[in-house]
Every structure is written in structure tokens, then in C-alpha cells.
């Protein structure tokens, strides 16, 4: 009888172990690595990530007891890796974040308020346009005449309207300076005839800094700040280790993202000094950073983040 009980216990342990190690329908979300971007003179810019991994039933039970972050797995969503805001992020979100960050930084570096349009990206330059100074990869953000406000370009028809009946036109250009680098925005005055052979479309793709397999929109704010720092003299970090999270729009506004507490914990682990967060998520960030010494800085725009950096030791012409 005793042997039967022993065999029963062993069988139950084996069954529970096999079941517990089996995959559950949940993913564990936790702090991921800090990814450094740019090359500031003194401090550092770091994009914070979260790590999403499939949980077995034992890990699910532990998370339920400890209050760790779990999300239900969605077919085609996160099964592992790094990134962001939920179980099924938009596959184009990182590309959009890169484009917004580079374009916003290019305009702020030129002392201009960002236009709320991605513009038109030049794909080919032929005929008389070869003398326009435009090159494939350049982004045409806005156009108009001297003395007036430039009109944002959202479609080829907008450019056609801007140049109709005119001999010259002013164009706000973000130049493609090398293989994967775009410079500060420039207003160029050029003969309309020089634009005749330019092919440009509304599908705009610009890279601030490659981030590999990282997904989601939340790197936008730090990518924009790091790119802006690279485009201007001085050191916007003020010698500090700067991290943060926040999606950005084409106008430079900062919007909310997911997994803020886990990104704060990642910043603490990476020994960051300052963490930027969307102003609406300040309380989550402050709670996660309590007792760590990490300084939480809530912002609503990229320009506000620049102002906060300047007020706290940043050295740049923008300050």
C-alpha cells in the first residue's frame, strides 16, 4: 500500500512538472537592454526596451503571485524579443518612429518648428532637375513663395499647386547626405523648371539610428533628441546618461507608450541618470523609479525635452 502511494506521488509530480513546463497562453514582459544611439561628446543617449518571452505555467503562477507583468499571447504577436507597447504591435511602427524622429530633428536643428507632414521623398532626378541640387533620398517637406508661409507637402498635387504659375519656388528640404544619414533642413530657392524632372512620392522612409529587431513606436523621442544633438554643435546631454520613452508625431508632440514601469526598471539597471517620459505617464514612471535615484522628466513635446536638457547643463546652440 505504501509503495502504491509513493508511485502515485511520483506520477503526480511528473504530471505536474510536465504540465508546468508546458507553454501557457501568456507572455512575460520585463526590462530589456539599453541600446545606445549617437555619439555625444560627454554623456549618452539610450533607447530603453522591454523583453517579451513566452511563459510556461510555472512562470505564469509565479507572476500571478508576485504581480509581475503578463500579457496574453496573440497569434502573430510577440513570442519573444524586445520592443514594446503590447502583444501585437504595428509592424511599421518602428519605421514610422525612425522617420518622425529624423524629420523632426532635422527641422529643430535648423531652428524651425516642425511641419505636420512627412513630405515627399525624391526617388529620381533627371533632365533639367539635375541642376536643382536635389538627390534621391532627399525629403521635400514644404513649398511656397518668398515672403509667405510654406505649405506642407502631403501629396504630389501639393507641389504642383505650389509651383503653378511661378518661375521660382522655395522648398524646405531635408537632404540625404550619405547612405543612411539625413542632414539639417534647408530652405532652398530654385527655378520651377529645375523641378520638372524630379520624381517624388509620399512614401517617406528616413532612418535616425538603426535599432535592429526592436519593435514599436516608443523609441521616437530619444531617437529625435540624439539625432538633434548630432546635427548641432556642443553636447545636449550635458555629460549625463539620458534615457527615455515616448512616441512622437510629425509636429514634435510626445504621446504615450506601453510598458513604462519596465522601461524605467531597465534604465535603473543600466545606471541611467535621467529618464524622459510622456507627461501623461509621469505617475507610472515616478512610482517605478522611487528610491533609485533615477530622475524622471515628463515632457509633452520634443522641444520641451530640449528646454529641460538646456536648463540642466546641456550645451548647444538651441540652448
Phi and psi restraints in degrees (value plus and minus 20) as a CYANA .aco file:
   2 UNK   PHI     -82.8   -42.8
   2 UNK   PSI     -57.9   -17.9
   3 UNK   PHI     -86.8   -46.8
   3 UNK   PSI     -56.8   -16.8
   4 UNK   PHI     -84.5   -44.5
   4 UNK   PSI     -60.3   -20.3
   5 UNK   PHI     -83.8   -43.8
   5 UNK   PSI     -62.5   -22.5
   6 UNK   PHI     -81.4   -41.4
   6 UNK   PSI     -65.3   -25.3
   7 UNK   PHI     -82.4   -42.4
   7 UNK   PSI     -57.2   -17.2
   8 UNK   PHI     -85.1   -45.1
   8 UNK   PSI     -61.5   -21.5
   9 UNK   PHI     -83.7   -43.7
   9 UNK   PSI     -64.7   -24.7
  10 UNK   PHI     -81.3   -41.3
  10 UNK   PSI     -63.5   -23.5
  11 UNK   PHI     -82.5   -42.5
  11 UNK   PSI     -60.9   -20.9
  12 UNK   PHI     -85.0   -45.0
  12 UNK   PSI     -61.0   -21.0
  13 UNK   PHI     -82.9   -42.9
  13 UNK   PSI     -63.1   -23.1
  14 UNK   PHI     -81.8   -41.8
  14 UNK   PSI     -65.2   -25.2
  15 UNK   PHI     -82.7   -42.7
  15 UNK   PSI     -65.5   -25.5
  16 UNK   PHI     -85.0   -45.0
  16 UNK   PSI     -57.6   -17.6
  17 UNK   PHI     -86.2   -46.2
  17 UNK   PSI     -66.5   -26.5
  18 UNK   PHI     -81.9   -41.9
  18 UNK   PSI     -62.9   -22.9
  19 UNK   PHI     -85.9   -45.9
  19 UNK   PSI     -64.0   -24.0
  20 UNK   PHI     -84.6   -44.6
  20 UNK   PSI     -52.5   -12.5
  21 UNK   PHI    -102.9   -62.9
  21 UNK   PSI     -28.0    12.0
  22 UNK   PHI     -91.9   -51.9
  22 UNK   PSI     134.7   174.7
  23 UNK   PHI     -87.7   -47.7
  23 UNK   PSI     112.2   152.2
  24 UNK   PHI    -114.7   -74.7
  24 UNK   PSI     149.4   189.4
  25 UNK   PHI    -102.8   -62.8
  25 UNK   PSI       3.3    43.3
  26 UNK   PHI    -142.9  -102.9
  26 UNK   PSI     133.8   173.8
  27 UNK   PHI    -133.1   -93.1
  27 UNK   PSI     124.5   164.5
  28 UNK   PHI    -111.1   -71.1
  28 UNK   PSI     116.8   156.8
  29 UNK   PHI    -136.7   -96.7
  29 UNK   PSI     108.3   148.3
  30 UNK   PHI    -169.4  -129.4
  30 UNK   PSI     154.9   194.9
  31 UNK   PHI     -78.0   -38.0
  31 UNK   PSI     116.5   156.5
  32 UNK   PHI    -128.0   -88.0
  32 UNK   PSI    -191.2  -151.2
  33 UNK   PHI     -96.4   -56.4
  33 UNK   PSI     138.6   178.6
  34 UNK   PHI    -109.2   -69.2
  34 UNK   PSI     111.2   151.2
  35 UNK   PHI    -130.7   -90.7
  35 UNK   PSI      93.8   133.8
  36 UNK   PHI     -97.0   -57.0
  36 UNK   PSI     119.4   159.4
  37 UNK   PHI    -151.6  -111.6
  37 UNK   PSI     130.6   170.6
  38 UNK   PHI      52.4    92.4
  38 UNK   PSI     157.0   197.0
  39 UNK   PHI    -158.6  -118.6
  39 UNK   PSI      49.6    89.6
  40 UNK   PHI     -85.2   -45.2
  40 UNK   PSI     140.9   180.9
  41 UNK   PHI     -85.4   -45.4
  41 UNK   PSI     -58.0   -18.0
  42 UNK   PHI    -141.3  -101.3
  42 UNK   PSI     -79.3   -39.3
  43 UNK   PHI    -106.5   -66.5
  43 UNK   PSI    -163.7  -123.7
  44 UNK   PHI    -173.0  -133.0
  44 UNK   PSI     127.5   167.5
  45 UNK   PHI    -128.4   -88.4
  45 UNK   PSI     110.1   150.1
  46 UNK   PHI    -155.9  -115.9
  46 UNK   PSI     111.0   151.0
  47 UNK   PHI    -105.9   -65.9
  47 UNK   PSI     108.4   148.4
  48 UNK   PHI    -115.1   -75.1
  48 UNK   PSI     120.1   160.1
  49 UNK   PHI    -144.4  -104.4
  49 UNK   PSI     147.7   187.7
  50 UNK   PHI    -138.1   -98.1
  50 UNK   PSI     136.1   176.1
  51 UNK   PHI    -129.0   -89.0
  51 UNK   PSI     107.8   147.8
  52 UNK   PHI    -133.5   -93.5
  52 UNK   PSI      99.1   139.1
  53 UNK   PHI    -153.1  -113.1
  53 UNK   PSI     124.7   164.7
  54 UNK   PHI     -84.6   -44.6
  54 UNK   PSI     115.6   155.6
  55 UNK   PHI    -123.1   -83.1
  55 UNK   PSI     117.1   157.1
  56 UNK   PHI    -104.2   -64.2
  56 UNK   PSI     159.0   199.0
  57 UNK   PHI     -90.1   -50.1
  57 UNK   PSI     -51.3   -11.3
  58 UNK   PHI     -83.3   -43.3
  58 UNK   PSI     -64.5   -24.5
  59 UNK   PHI     -86.9   -46.9
  59 UNK   PSI     -55.4   -15.4
  60 UNK   PHI     -81.8   -41.8
  60 UNK   PSI     -65.8   -25.8
  61 UNK   PHI     -82.5   -42.5
  61 UNK   PSI     -62.5   -22.5
  62 UNK   PHI     -81.8   -41.8
  62 UNK   PSI     -63.2   -23.2
  63 UNK   PHI     -83.6   -43.6
  63 UNK   PSI     -57.9   -17.9
  64 UNK   PHI     -84.0   -44.0
  64 UNK   PSI     -56.2   -16.2
  65 UNK   PHI     -95.8   -55.8
  65 UNK   PSI     -56.7   -16.7
  66 UNK   PHI    -114.4   -74.4
  66 UNK   PSI     -29.9    10.1
  67 UNK   PHI      60.6   100.6
  67 UNK   PSI      -2.8    37.2
  68 UNK   PHI     -85.1   -45.1
  68 UNK   PSI     141.5   181.5
  69 UNK   PHI    -100.6   -60.6
  69 UNK   PSI     102.1   142.1
  70 UNK   PHI    -143.6  -103.6
  70 UNK   PSI     125.2   165.2
  71 UNK   PHI    -152.2  -112.2
  71 UNK   PSI     125.5   165.5
  72 UNK   PHI     -92.6   -52.6
  72 UNK   PSI     113.8   153.8
  73 UNK   PHI     -88.8   -48.8
  73 UNK   PSI     117.9   157.9
  74 UNK   PHI    -136.9   -96.9
  74 UNK   PSI     112.6   152.6
  75 UNK   PHI     -74.8   -34.8
  75 UNK   PSI     105.6   145.6
  76 UNK   PHI      68.3   108.3
  76 UNK   PSI     -25.0    15.0
  77 UNK   PHI    -113.7   -73.7
  77 UNK   PSI    -172.7  -132.7
  78 UNK   PHI     -84.7   -44.7
  78 UNK   PSI     109.2   149.2
  79 UNK   PHI    -139.7   -99.7
  79 UNK   PSI     -21.1    18.9
  80 UNK   PHI     142.5   182.5
  80 UNK   PSI     156.0   196.0
  81 UNK   PHI      78.1   118.1
  81 UNK   PSI    -178.7  -138.7
  82 UNK   PHI    -146.9  -106.9
  82 UNK   PSI     140.4   180.4
  83 UNK   PHI     126.2   166.2
  83 UNK   PSI    -160.3  -120.3
  84 UNK   PHI    -145.4  -105.4
  84 UNK   PSI     -90.9   -50.9
  85 UNK   PHI    -125.0   -85.0
  85 UNK   PSI     -21.3    18.7
  86 UNK   PHI     151.5   191.5
  86 UNK   PSI    -194.6  -154.6
  87 UNK   PHI     -94.4   -54.4
  87 UNK   PSI     -40.5    -0.5
  88 UNK   PHI    -160.7  -120.7
  88 UNK   PSI      51.7    91.7
  89 UNK   PHI     -90.2   -50.2
  89 UNK   PSI     135.5   175.5
  90 UNK   PHI     -84.8   -44.8
  90 UNK   PSI     106.2   146.2
  91 UNK   PHI     -82.0   -42.0
  91 UNK   PSI     -41.9    -1.9
  92 UNK   PHI    -115.7   -75.7
  92 UNK   PSI     -17.4    22.6
  93 UNK   PHI     -83.7   -43.7
  93 UNK   PSI     -60.5   -20.5
  94 UNK   PHI     -88.1   -48.1
  94 UNK   PSI     -61.0   -21.0
  95 UNK   PHI     -80.1   -40.1
  95 UNK   PSI     -61.8   -21.8
  96 UNK   PHI     -84.6   -44.6
  96 UNK   PSI     -62.4   -22.4
  97 UNK   PHI     -81.5   -41.5
  97 UNK   PSI     -62.3   -22.3
  98 UNK   PHI     -81.2   -41.2
  98 UNK   PSI     -66.6   -26.6
  99 UNK   PHI     -83.6   -43.6
  99 UNK   PSI     -68.3   -28.3
 100 UNK   PHI     -79.9   -39.9
 100 UNK   PSI     -64.5   -24.5
 101 UNK   PHI     -82.0   -42.0
 101 UNK   PSI     -65.8   -25.8
 102 UNK   PHI     -87.3   -47.3
 102 UNK   PSI     -60.8   -20.8
 103 UNK   PHI     -91.3   -51.3
 103 UNK   PSI     -61.7   -21.7
 104 UNK   PHI     -83.4   -43.4
 104 UNK   PSI     -64.8   -24.8
 105 UNK   PHI     -82.8   -42.8
 105 UNK   PSI     -60.4   -20.4
 106 UNK   PHI     -81.8   -41.8
 106 UNK   PSI     -57.8   -17.8
 107 UNK   PHI     -97.4   -57.4
 107 UNK   PSI     -61.4   -21.4
 108 UNK   PHI     -83.9   -43.9
 108 UNK   PSI     -55.6   -15.6
 109 UNK   PHI     -84.1   -44.1
 109 UNK   PSI     -47.0    -7.0
 110 UNK   PHI    -111.3   -71.3
 110 UNK   PSI     -14.0    26.0
 111 UNK   PHI      55.2    95.2
 111 UNK   PSI       4.4    44.4
 112 UNK   PHI    -133.6   -93.6
 112 UNK   PSI     126.1   166.1
 113 UNK   PHI     -93.0   -53.0
 113 UNK   PSI     113.1   153.1
 114 UNK   PHI     -82.7   -42.7
 114 UNK   PSI     119.4   159.4
 115 UNK   PHI    -102.6   -62.6
 115 UNK   PSI     128.9   168.9
 116 UNK   PHI    -108.7   -68.7
 116 UNK   PSI      35.5    75.5
 117 UNK   PHI    -174.3  -134.3
 117 UNK   PSI     125.9   165.9
 118 UNK   PHI    -102.1   -62.1
 118 UNK   PSI     -33.9     6.1
 119 UNK   PHI      60.1   100.1
 119 UNK   PSI    -179.2  -139.2
 120 UNK   PHI    -143.0  -103.0
 120 UNK   PSI     114.9   154.9
 121 UNK   PHI    -122.1   -82.1
 121 UNK   PSI     109.7   149.7
 122 UNK   PHI     -91.6   -51.6
 122 UNK   PSI     107.7   147.7
 123 UNK   PHI    -126.5   -86.5
 123 UNK   PSI     -47.3    -7.3
 124 UNK   PHI    -174.7  -134.7
 124 UNK   PSI     128.0   168.0
 125 UNK   PHI    -150.6  -110.6
 125 UNK   PSI      97.1   137.1
 126 UNK   PHI    -158.5  -118.5
 126 UNK   PSI     153.1   193.1
 127 UNK   PHI      38.2    78.2
 127 UNK   PSI    -157.5  -117.5
 128 UNK   PHI     -83.7   -43.7
 128 UNK   PSI     -41.0    -1.0
 129 UNK   PHI     -86.8   -46.8
 129 UNK   PSI     -35.1     4.9
 130 UNK   PHI     -82.6   -42.6
 130 UNK   PSI     -41.6    -1.6
 131 UNK   PHI    -115.2   -75.2
 131 UNK   PSI     -11.8    28.2
 132 UNK   PHI    -101.8   -61.8
 132 UNK   PSI     -36.7     3.3
 133 UNK   PHI      65.4   105.4
 133 UNK   PSI     -19.7    20.3
 134 UNK   PHI    -106.3   -66.3
 134 UNK   PSI     131.4   171.4
 135 UNK   PHI    -158.2  -118.2
 135 UNK   PSI     134.7   174.7
 136 UNK   PHI     -74.1   -34.1
 136 UNK   PSI     114.8   154.8
 137 UNK   PHI      81.4   121.4
 137 UNK   PSI     -44.1    -4.1
 138 UNK   PHI     -79.2   -39.2
 138 UNK   PSI     129.5   169.5
 139 UNK   PHI    -135.2   -95.2
 139 UNK   PSI     105.1   145.1
 140 UNK   PHI    -117.0   -77.0
 140 UNK   PSI      88.7   128.7
 141 UNK   PHI    -109.1   -69.1
 141 UNK   PSI     -56.5   -16.5
 142 UNK   PHI    -177.6  -137.6
 142 UNK   PSI     140.0   180.0
 143 UNK   PHI    -169.8  -129.8
 143 UNK   PSI     137.6   177.6
 144 UNK   PHI     153.7   193.7
 144 UNK   PSI    -186.0  -146.0
 145 UNK   PHI    -127.3   -87.3
 145 UNK   PSI     140.2   180.2
 146 UNK   PHI     -79.9   -39.9
 146 UNK   PSI     120.1   160.1
 147 UNK   PHI      68.2   108.2
 147 UNK   PSI     -29.1    10.9
 148 UNK   PHI    -141.8  -101.8
 148 UNK   PSI     146.9   186.9
 149 UNK   PHI     -90.4   -50.4
 149 UNK   PSI     123.6   163.6
 150 UNK   PHI    -100.0   -60.0
 150 UNK   PSI     120.3   160.3
 151 UNK   PHI    -111.7   -71.7
 151 UNK   PSI     106.7   146.7
 152 UNK   PHI     -77.5   -37.5
 152 UNK   PSI     123.2   163.2
 153 UNK   PHI    -123.2   -83.2
 153 UNK   PSI      96.8   136.8
 154 UNK   PHI    -134.9   -94.9
 154 UNK   PSI     -37.3     2.7
 155 UNK   PHI    -171.5  -131.5
 155 UNK   PSI     137.4   177.4
 156 UNK   PHI     -74.5   -34.5
 156 UNK   PSI     -51.3   -11.3
 157 UNK   PHI     -83.2   -43.2
 157 UNK   PSI     -49.8    -9.8
 158 UNK   PHI     -85.5   -45.5
 158 UNK   PSI     -59.1   -19.1
 159 UNK   PHI     -89.0   -49.0
 159 UNK   PSI     -59.8   -19.8
 160 UNK   PHI     -80.8   -40.8
 160 UNK   PSI     -60.0   -20.0
 161 UNK   PHI     -86.5   -46.5
 161 UNK   PSI     -60.0   -20.0
 162 UNK   PHI     -85.8   -45.8
 162 UNK   PSI     -51.1   -11.1
 163 UNK   PHI    -119.9   -79.9
 163 UNK   PSI     -27.2    12.8
 164 UNK   PHI     -80.7   -40.7
 164 UNK   PSI     108.2   148.2
 165 UNK   PHI      52.3    92.3
 165 UNK   PSI      -7.2    32.8
 166 UNK   PHI    -139.6   -99.6
 166 UNK   PSI     135.4   175.4
 167 UNK   PHI    -117.5   -77.5
 167 UNK   PSI     -47.0    -7.0
 168 UNK   PHI    -152.9  -112.9
 168 UNK   PSI     138.9   178.9
 169 UNK   PHI    -167.2  -127.2
 169 UNK   PSI     128.2   168.2
 170 UNK   PHI    -118.2   -78.2
 170 UNK   PSI     113.4   153.4
 171 UNK   PHI    -148.5  -108.5
 171 UNK   PSI     110.5   150.5
 172 UNK   PHI    -106.1   -66.1
 172 UNK   PSI      94.4   134.4
 173 UNK   PHI    -137.7   -97.7
 173 UNK   PSI     115.3   155.3
 174 UNK   PHI    -123.8   -83.8
 174 UNK   PSI      86.3   126.3
 175 UNK   PHI     -96.3   -56.3
 175 UNK   PSI     120.1   160.1
 176 UNK   PHI    -105.2   -65.2
 176 UNK   PSI      85.1   125.1
 177 UNK   PHI    -111.7   -71.7
 177 UNK   PSI     -43.9    -3.9
 178 UNK   PHI    -177.5  -137.5
 178 UNK   PSI    -188.7  -148.7
 179 UNK   PHI     -70.2   -30.2
 179 UNK   PSI     -66.3   -26.3
 180 UNK   PHI    -158.0  -118.0
 180 UNK   PSI      17.2    57.2
 181 UNK   PHI    -153.7  -113.7
 181 UNK   PSI     116.9   156.9
 182 UNK   PHI    -140.5  -100.5
 182 UNK   PSI     121.3   161.3
 183 UNK   PHI    -112.6   -72.6
 183 UNK   PSI    -188.0  -148.0
 184 UNK   PHI     -90.2   -50.2
 184 UNK   PSI     130.7   170.7
 185 UNK   PHI     -86.3   -46.3
 185 UNK   PSI     127.3   167.3
 186 UNK   PHI    -156.0  -116.0
 186 UNK   PSI     121.4   161.4
 187 UNK   PHI    -115.0   -75.0
 187 UNK   PSI      98.1   138.1
 188 UNK   PHI    -135.1   -95.1
 188 UNK   PSI     115.1   155.1
 189 UNK   PHI    -119.3   -79.3
 189 UNK   PSI     103.6   143.6
 190 UNK   PHI    -161.6  -121.6
 190 UNK   PSI     130.9   170.9
 191 UNK   PHI     -82.7   -42.7
 191 UNK   PSI     116.7   156.7
 192 UNK   PHI     -77.2   -37.2
 192 UNK   PSI     -56.2   -16.2
 193 UNK   PHI     -79.2   -39.2
 193 UNK   PSI     -48.5    -8.5
 194 UNK   PHI     -92.2   -52.2
 194 UNK   PSI     -36.0     4.0
 195 UNK   PHI    -109.1   -69.1
 195 UNK   PSI     -28.4    11.6
 196 UNK   PHI     -79.2   -39.2
 196 UNK   PSI     -55.3   -15.3
 197 UNK   PHI    -117.3   -77.3
 197 UNK   PSI      -6.1    33.9
 198 UNK   PHI    -110.6   -70.6
 198 UNK   PSI     105.8   145.8
 199 UNK   PHI    -122.6   -82.6
 199 UNK   PSI     101.8   141.8
 200 UNK   PHI    -163.0  -123.0
 200 UNK   PSI     116.5   156.5
 201 UNK   PHI    -147.7  -107.7
 201 UNK   PSI     147.4   187.4
 202 UNK   PHI    -101.3   -61.3
 202 UNK   PSI     -21.4    18.6
 203 UNK   PHI    -106.1   -66.1
 203 UNK   PSI      78.9   118.9
 204 UNK   PHI    -125.6   -85.6
 204 UNK   PSI     108.8   148.8
 205 UNK   PHI    -154.4  -114.4
 205 UNK   PSI      97.0   137.0
 206 UNK   PHI    -153.7  -113.7
 206 UNK   PSI     122.2   162.2
 207 UNK   PHI    -131.7   -91.7
 207 UNK   PSI     109.2   149.2
 208 UNK   PHI    -102.3   -62.3
 208 UNK   PSI     -80.2   -40.2
 209 UNK   PHI    -169.2  -129.2
 209 UNK   PSI     109.6   149.6
 210 UNK   PHI     -81.9   -41.9
 210 UNK   PSI     119.2   159.2
 211 UNK   PHI    -144.4  -104.4
 211 UNK   PSI      -7.6    32.4
 212 UNK   PHI      45.6    85.6
 212 UNK   PSI    -153.9  -113.9
 213 UNK   PHI    -101.0   -61.0
 213 UNK   PSI     -15.5    24.5
 214 UNK   PHI     -84.7   -44.7
 214 UNK   PSI     117.4   157.4
 215 UNK   PHI    -135.0   -95.0
 215 UNK   PSI     149.4   189.4
 216 UNK   PHI      70.7   110.7
 216 UNK   PSI     151.1   191.1
 217 UNK   PHI    -114.3   -74.3
 217 UNK   PSI     -22.4    17.6
 218 UNK   PHI     -96.0   -56.0
 218 UNK   PSI     -27.0    13.0
 219 UNK   PHI    -102.2   -62.2
 219 UNK   PSI     -28.1    11.9
 220 UNK   PHI     -71.8   -31.8
 220 UNK   PSI     -66.4   -26.4
 221 UNK   PHI     -83.5   -43.5
 221 UNK   PSI     -70.4   -30.4
 222 UNK   PHI     -87.9   -47.9
 222 UNK   PSI     -56.9   -16.9
 223 UNK   PHI     -80.7   -40.7
 223 UNK   PSI     -61.8   -21.8
 224 UNK   PHI     -85.6   -45.6
 224 UNK   PSI     -64.2   -24.2
 225 UNK   PHI     -85.4   -45.4
 225 UNK   PSI     -62.5   -22.5
 226 UNK   PHI     -85.3   -45.3
 226 UNK   PSI     -59.7   -19.7
 227 UNK   PHI     -88.9   -48.9
 227 UNK   PSI     -60.0   -20.0
 228 UNK   PHI     -81.2   -41.2
 228 UNK   PSI     -61.3   -21.3
 229 UNK   PHI     -82.0   -42.0
 229 UNK   PSI     -59.2   -19.2
 230 UNK   PHI     -90.2   -50.2
 230 UNK   PSI     -47.8    -7.8
 231 UNK   PHI    -106.2   -66.2
 231 UNK   PSI     -28.4    11.6
 232 UNK   PHI    -146.7  -106.7
 232 UNK   PSI     132.0   172.0
 233 UNK   PHI     -85.9   -45.9
 233 UNK   PSI     142.4   182.4
 234 UNK   PHI      70.3   110.3
 234 UNK   PSI    -184.9  -144.9
 235 UNK   PHI    -156.3  -116.3
 235 UNK   PSI      81.6   121.6
 236 UNK   PHI     -88.1   -48.1
 236 UNK   PSI     -42.5    -2.5
 237 UNK   PHI     -91.3   -51.3
 237 UNK   PSI     -40.7    -0.7
 238 UNK   PHI      44.2    84.2
 238 UNK   PSI       5.0    45.0
 239 UNK   PHI      61.8   101.8
 239 UNK   PSI     -11.3    28.7
 240 UNK   PHI    -122.4   -82.4
 240 UNK   PSI     140.2   180.2
 241 UNK   PHI    -110.0   -70.0
 241 UNK   PSI      87.1   127.1
 242 UNK   PHI    -124.9   -84.9
 242 UNK   PSI     110.9   150.9
 243 UNK   PHI    -152.3  -112.3
 243 UNK   PSI     158.5   198.5
 244 UNK   PHI     144.5   184.5
 244 UNK   PSI    -199.4  -159.4
 245 UNK   PHI    -171.0  -131.0
 245 UNK   PSI     132.0   172.0
 246 UNK   PHI     134.1   174.1
 246 UNK   PSI     110.5   150.5
 247 UNK   PHI    -100.5   -60.5
 247 UNK   PSI     133.7   173.7
 248 UNK   PHI    -150.8  -110.8
 248 UNK   PSI     130.4   170.4
 249 UNK   PHI    -116.1   -76.1
 249 UNK   PSI     154.7   194.7
 250 UNK   PHI     -85.5   -45.5
 250 UNK   PSI     -43.5    -3.5
 251 UNK   PHI    -104.9   -64.9
 251 UNK   PSI     -19.8    20.2
 252 UNK   PHI      72.1   112.1
 252 UNK   PSI     -17.2    22.8
 253 UNK   PHI     -93.6   -53.6
 253 UNK   PSI     123.8   163.8
 254 UNK   PHI    -120.5   -80.5
 254 UNK   PSI     108.9   148.9
 255 UNK   PHI    -140.5  -100.5
 255 UNK   PSI     143.4   183.4
 256 UNK   PHI     -87.8   -47.8
 256 UNK   PSI     136.6   176.6
 257 UNK   PHI    -158.1  -118.1
 257 UNK   PSI     156.8   196.8
 258 UNK   PHI    -115.2   -75.2
 258 UNK   PSI     148.6   188.6
 259 UNK   PHI      39.8    79.8
 259 UNK   PSI      14.0    54.0
 260 UNK   PHI     -80.3   -40.3
 260 UNK   PSI     -65.8   -25.8
 261 UNK   PHI     -79.2   -39.2
 261 UNK   PSI     -60.1   -20.1
 262 UNK   PHI     -86.8   -46.8
 262 UNK   PSI     -55.0   -15.0
 263 UNK   PHI     -90.9   -50.9
 263 UNK   PSI     -54.8   -14.8
 264 UNK   PHI     -84.4   -44.4
 264 UNK   PSI     -64.3   -24.3
 265 UNK   PHI     -82.7   -42.7
 265 UNK   PSI     -55.6   -15.6
 266 UNK   PHI     -84.1   -44.1
 266 UNK   PSI     -59.4   -19.4
 267 UNK   PHI     -86.2   -46.2
 267 UNK   PSI     -59.2   -19.2
 268 UNK   PHI     -83.7   -43.7
 268 UNK   PSI     -64.9   -24.9
 269 UNK   PHI     -81.6   -41.6
 269 UNK   PSI     -55.6   -15.6
 270 UNK   PHI    -105.2   -65.2
 270 UNK   PSI     -17.4    22.6
 271 UNK   PHI      43.1    83.1
 271 UNK   PSI      22.0    62.0
 272 UNK   PHI     -93.5   -53.5
 272 UNK   PSI     138.6   178.6
 273 UNK   PHI    -125.3   -85.3
 273 UNK   PSI     -54.5   -14.5
 274 UNK   PHI    -150.2  -110.2
 274 UNK   PSI     118.1   158.1
 275 UNK   PHI    -150.0  -110.0
 275 UNK   PSI      94.7   134.7
 276 UNK   PHI    -104.9   -64.9
 276 UNK   PSI     120.2   160.2
 277 UNK   PHI    -163.9  -123.9
 277 UNK   PSI     127.9   167.9
 278 UNK   PHI     -75.7   -35.7
 278 UNK   PSI     117.2   157.2
 279 UNK   PHI     -76.3   -36.3
 279 UNK   PSI     -51.6   -11.6
 280 UNK   PHI     -92.5   -52.5
 280 UNK   PSI     -32.9     7.1
 281 UNK   PHI    -134.4   -94.4
 281 UNK   PSI       1.6    41.6
 282 UNK   PHI     -78.9   -38.9
 282 UNK   PSI     -64.9   -24.9
 283 UNK   PHI     -83.4   -43.4
 283 UNK   PSI     -59.7   -19.7
 284 UNK   PHI     -82.3   -42.3
 284 UNK   PSI     -62.7   -22.7
 285 UNK   PHI     -88.2   -48.2
 285 UNK   PSI     -63.3   -23.3
 286 UNK   PHI     -82.1   -42.1
 286 UNK   PSI     -62.1   -22.1
 287 UNK   PHI     -83.2   -43.2
 287 UNK   PSI     -61.5   -21.5
 288 UNK   PHI     -90.5   -50.5
 288 UNK   PSI     -47.3    -7.3
 289 UNK   PHI    -113.4   -73.4
 289 UNK   PSI     -24.8    15.2
 290 UNK   PHI     -76.5   -36.5
 290 UNK   PSI     108.2   148.2
 291 UNK   PHI      62.7   102.7
 291 UNK   PSI     -15.0    25.0
 292 UNK   PHI    -123.7   -83.7
 292 UNK   PSI     -41.0    -1.0
 293 UNK   PHI      70.7   110.7
 293 UNK   PSI     -27.4    12.6
 294 UNK   PHI     -91.2   -51.2
 294 UNK   PSI     109.3   149.3
 295 UNK   PHI    -108.7   -68.7
 295 UNK   PSI     102.1   142.1
 296 UNK   PHI    -114.1   -74.1
 296 UNK   PSI     107.4   147.4
 297 UNK   PHI    -143.3  -103.3
 297 UNK   PSI      85.3   125.3
 298 UNK   PHI    -102.4   -62.4
 298 UNK   PSI     117.5   157.5
 299 UNK   PHI    -161.0  -121.0
 299 UNK   PSI     136.3   176.3
 300 UNK   PHI    -132.8   -92.8
 300 UNK   PSI     -33.4     6.6
 301 UNK   PHI    -163.6  -123.6
 301 UNK   PSI     141.6   181.6
 302 UNK   PHI     -83.7   -43.7
 302 UNK   PSI     -59.8   -19.8
 303 UNK   PHI     -81.8   -41.8
 303 UNK   PSI     -56.9   -16.9
 304 UNK   PHI     -85.7   -45.7
 304 UNK   PSI     -58.5   -18.5
 305 UNK   PHI     -82.5   -42.5
 305 UNK   PSI     -60.1   -20.1
 306 UNK   PHI     -81.9   -41.9
 306 UNK   PSI     -64.5   -24.5
 307 UNK   PHI     -80.0   -40.0
 307 UNK   PSI     -61.3   -21.3
 308 UNK   PHI     -86.9   -46.9
 308 UNK   PSI     -57.4   -17.4
 309 UNK   PHI     -86.2   -46.2
 309 UNK   PSI     -62.1   -22.1
 310 UNK   PHI     -83.5   -43.5
 310 UNK   PSI     -57.9   -17.9
 311 UNK   PHI     -92.8   -52.8
 311 UNK   PSI     -33.2     6.8
 312 UNK   PHI    -140.4  -100.4
 312 UNK   PSI      15.7    55.7
 313 UNK   PHI      84.1   124.1
 313 UNK   PSI     -23.8    16.2
 314 UNK   PHI     -85.4   -45.4
 314 UNK   PSI     123.6   163.6
 315 UNK   PHI    -144.6  -104.6
 315 UNK   PSI      86.7   126.7
 316 UNK   PHI    -181.9  -141.9
 316 UNK   PSI     137.7   177.7
 317 UNK   PHI     -77.0   -37.0
 317 UNK   PSI     -43.8    -3.8
 318 UNK   PHI     -91.7   -51.7
 318 UNK   PSI     -38.3     1.7
